[in-house]
Amino acid sequence: MSYKIAAASSDHINIDLSFGAAQAFDIYEVEDGRYSLAERRIYNAPDGCITEGCGSLGCGNGGAKGCGGEGNSPKVDMLSDCRCIICRKIGFNITKQLEKKAITGFDVDCTAEEALEKITDYYSRLDAHKSLRGFAKEDLRQDF
């Protein structure tokens, strides 16, 4: 099974940006448990949108509905083909928007490589219907 993971990184090494602060995301393609960098997606804020923190506290609407006050955050829409998103921090409203699109958000404090190794292993076990003992979402977060 092939899928994509989006990572918020300023240097392509560390997961060091919150969802709101990320102006670009590294997109990794995962196939057969192996990942590779496929592209870098750059977020272009809509006119009149305060880009720093957009989808969080920007745009004058508290971020509950994203820029413009309707629907999802444009960043969520931009990443809607990803299975999960890895960030330093993802706010409550964005987490809810991701959940509605069946996208998992991971708050981590580690390198991209560490996160990708653990997450691809987690999904490989999940997809193969193997035991996830020791891979509960809470345990996975603690490992980071």
Buried (B, 14 or more C-beta within 10 A) or exposed (E): EEBBBBBBBBEEEBBBBBBBBBBBBBBBBBEEBEBEEEEEBEBEBEEEBEBEBBBBBBBEEEBBBBBBEEEBBBBBEBBEEBBBBBBBBBBEBBBEBBEEEEBBBBBBEBBBEBBBBBBBEBBBBEEEEEEEEEBEEEEBEEBB
